[in-house]
């Protein structure tokens, strides 16, 4: 079955690649090679990470769509790189230290990576099916400011194909204005394969959204959320959130660590409250 499937995929890919010319063909080949290199660099992925990585080939999900511009291909590649880097970080179970454990079992861990800095990992179980959680975080992304007090606004600046968007996010100032208003311009990539969903992203530049007055332009990424049904309980969803942020400005590390870990705990609380609300028509 596997050889037959491979031949079928190769035939389909060839038919589409035959219609691509010049830079688009070169870009597609280069990106395919790069993703393969990134995938092979990480040894021993767990089952759900391997499932997403194996099926998230850029070309397999893009070639049936209209051709993209060079800039669009660049954003697509950034989103894919954010996804691959995030999964590599999550699959490495060594070195994580506990930051916070809430009474309901919500847990925040952290570790320091040489090329990224300190990253935070939220592990929670939400008493809602995966479709509900996915819909709120992806389909209703721009409504996040309505239910998460830490977010002032999320705006989609551009959609590229089915899986990639460019967003502008405004974060609210922390109580007491310990950390003033920040904003982010990000490329986000969402992949849904079988029973696993990955929402990945990282900071990018976007000419139509320069730095805003009153906000410090912070940077994030690689970052991602992974959603999976809880084994044996499909009405519940296990959510893992990898957070990596450079808030910029002059802030003590102790304050940054406290703010980011608390932000993750608060997010889980507000997400549950949002999902518990009755659906209005």
C-alpha positions in Angstrom: 0.0 0.0 0.0 2.8 2.4 0.9 4.6 2.2 -2.5 1.3 2.6 -4.4 0.5 5.7 -2.3 3.9 7.1 -2.9 3.6 6.7 -6.7 0.2 8.3 -6.6 1.4 11.3 -4.7 4.4 11.6 -6.9 2.2 11.6 -10.0 -0.1 14.2 -8.5 2.8 16.4 -7.5 4.4 16.1 -10.9 1.3 17.2 -12.7 1.1 20.3 -10.6 4.7 21.1 -10.6 4.7 20.8 -14.4 2.4 23.9 -14.5 4.6 26.0 -12.2 7.3 28.1 -13.8 10.5 29.9 -12.9 10.8 31.1 -9.3 7.7 29.3 -8.1 9.0 25.9 -9.1 12.4 26.7 -7.5 10.8 28.0 -4.4 8.6 24.9 -4.1 11.6 22.5 -4.5 13.7 24.5 -2.1 11.0 24.6 0.6 10.4 20.9 0.2 14.1 20.2 0.7 14.3 22.5 3.7 11.3 20.9 5.4 12.7 17.4 4.9 16.0 18.6 6.4 14.2 20.0 9.4 12.2 16.9 9.9 15.2 14.5 9.8 17.1 16.7 12.3 14.9 15.7 15.2 15.3 12.1 16.4 12.6 10.0 18.0 9.4 12.0 17.7 6.4 10.8 19.8 3.4 9.4 18.0 1.3 12.6 17.7 4.3 14.8 16.7 5.3 12.3 14.1 1.8 12.2 12.7 1.7 16.0 12.2 5.2 16.3 10.9 4.7 13.4 8.5 1.6 14.8 7.0 2.3 18.5 7.1 4.3 18.6 3.9 4.1 22.1 2.4 3.7 20.9 -1.1 1.1 18.3 -0.4 -1.2 20.9 1.0 -0.5 23.7 -1.4 0.0 22.5 -4.9 -3.7 22.0 -5.5 -4.3 25.7 -4.9 -3.6 28.7 -7.0 0.1 29.7 -7.3 1.5 32.0 -4.7 3.7 35.0 -5.0 7.2 35.0 -3.8 6.2 37.0 -0.7 3.4 34.6 0.1 5.7 31.6 -0.3 8.0 33.3 2.1 5.3 33.6 4.7 4.2 30.0 4.2 7.7 28.8 4.7 8.0 30.9 8.0 4.8 29.3 9.3 6.1 25.8 8.5 9.4 26.5 10.1 7.6 27.7 13.3 5.7 24.5 13.3 8.7 22.3 12.9 10.8 24.2 15.5 8.0 24.1 18.0 7.5 20.4 17.7 11.2 19.7 18.1 11.1 21.7 21.3 8.0 19.9 22.7 9.3 16.4 21.8 12.4 16.9 23.9 11.2 15.9 27.4 14.5 16.7 29.1 15.3 19.8 31.2 11.7 21.0 31.9 11.3 22.6 35.3 7.9 23.2 37.0 6.9 26.9 37.3 3.3 26.6 38.5 0.8 23.9 39.3 -2.8 25.0 39.8 -5.3 23.3 42.1 -7.2 21.9 39.0 -4.0 20.3 37.6 -3.1 23.0 35.1 0.7 23.0 34.9 3.3 25.4 33.6 6.9 24.2 32.9 9.9 26.0 31.5 13.3 25.4 30.1 16.1 27.5 28.7 17.2 26.8 25.1 20.6 28.1 23.8 19.2 29.5 20.5 15.7 30.6 21.8 16.0 31.6 25.4 13.4 30.7 28.1 10.3 28.9 26.8 7.2 28.1 28.8 4.9 25.1 28.4 1.3 24.9 29.5 -0.3 21.5 30.0 -4.1 21.5 30.6 -7.2 19.4 30.0 -10.3 21.3 28.8 -13.7 19.7 29.3 -14.8 20.4 25.7 -14.4 18.4 22.5 -11.5 19.2 20.2 -13.8 20.8 17.6 -15.0 23.4 20.0 -11.5 24.3 21.2 -10.2 24.4 17.7 -13.1 26.5 16.5 -12.5 29.1 19.2 -8.8 29.4 18.7 -8.7 29.3 14.9 -12.0 30.1 13.4 -12.9 32.7 16.0 -9.3 34.0 16.4 -10.3 37.7 16.1 -12.8 37.4 19.0 -10.1 36.5 21.5 -10.0 40.1 22.8 -13.7 39.6 23.9 -12.9 36.9 26.5 -9.2 37.1 27.3 -8.4 40.2 29.4 -4.7 39.9 28.5 -5.5 40.5 24.8 -6.8 43.8 23.5 -7.2 42.8 19.9 -6.3 40.2 17.3 -6.7 41.2 13.7 -6.1 39.1 10.6 -4.1 41.2 8.2 -3.9 38.6 5.4 -4.9 35.1 4.6 -2.6 32.9 2.5 -4.2 29.7 1.3 -6.1 27.5 3.8 -3.5 27.3 6.6 -1.5 30.5 6.9 -2.5 34.0 8.2 -0.6 37.1 9.1 -2.0 38.7 12.3 -1.5 41.8 14.4 -2.1 41.3 18.1 -2.3 43.9 20.8 -1.6 42.8 24.4 -3.1 44.6 27.3 -0.8 46.2 29.9 -0.4 44.1 33.1 -2.0 45.3 36.4 -0.1 48.3 37.7 1.4 48.7 34.3 4.4 46.6 35.3 4.6 45.6 31.7 3.2 48.2 29.3 1.3 47.5 26.1 2.9 45.3 23.6 2.0 44.3 20.1 3.1 41.6 17.7 3.0 40.9 14.0 3.0 37.2 13.5 2.7 34.5 10.8 0.5 31.7 11.9 0.2 28.2 10.5 -2.6 25.8 11.5 -2.5 22.1 10.7 -5.2 19.6 11.4 -4.4 16.0 10.7 -6.6 13.2 12.1 -7.1 13.7 15.8 -4.2 16.1 16.3 -4.2 19.9 15.7 -1.2 22.2 15.8 -1.4 26.0 15.7 2.1 27.4 15.3 3.5 30.9 14.8 6.4 33.3 15.0 7.0 37.0 14.6 7.4 38.4 11.1 7.6 41.7 9.3 4.6 43.1 7.4 5.0 46.4 5.5 1.4 47.4 6.0 1.7 47.2 9.8 4.6 49.3 11.1 5.3 49.9 14.8 2.3 51.5 16.5 2.4 54.5 18.7 1.9 53.6 22.4 3.0 50.0 21.9 6.4 48.3 22.1 6.8 45.9 19.2 7.6 42.6 20.9 8.6 39.3 19.3 7.3 35.8 19.7 8.2 32.3 18.5 8.6 29.7 17.8 5.3 29.1 19.6 2.5 26.7 19.1 -0.6 25.1 20.6 -1.2 21.3 20.3 -4.8 20.0 20.7 -5.5 16.3 21.1 -8.6 14.4 22.4 -8.0 13.0 25.9 -7.4 9.3 25.5 -10.6 7.4 26.5 -12.6 10.7 26.7 -13.3 12.3 23.4 -15.4 15.0 25.0 -12.2 16.4 26.6 -9.2 18.0 25.0 -5.6 18.0 26.1 -4.0 21.4 25.2 -0.3 22.0 25.2 0.9 25.6 24.7 4.5 26.4 24.0 5.2 30.0 24.6 8.3 31.9 23.6 8.3 35.7 23.8 10.8 38.5 23.8 8.9 41.4 25.4 11.6 43.9 24.6 12.2 46.9 26.8 14.0 47.0 30.1 12.4 44.4 32.3 13.9 42.2 35.0 13.9 38.5 34.1 12.0 37.7 37.4 9.1 39.9 36.3 9.1 38.5 32.8 9.0 34.9 34.1 6.2 35.7 36.5 4.1 37.5 33.9 4.5 34.9 31.2 3.7 31.9 33.4 0.7 33.7 34.9 -0.5 34.6 31.4 -0.7 31.0 30.5 -2.6 30.0 33.6 -5.0 32.9 33.0 -5.5 31.9 29.4 -6.6 28.4 30.4 -9.1 29.8 32.9 -10.6 32.3 30.5 -10.7 29.8 27.7 -12.8 27.4 29.8 -15.1 30.2 30.7 -15.5 31.1 27.1 -16.2 27.6 26.0 -18.7 27.1 28.8 -20.9 29.9 27.5 -24.0 28.9 25.6 -23.8 29.2 21.9 -25.9 32.1 20.5 -27.3 32.1 17.0 
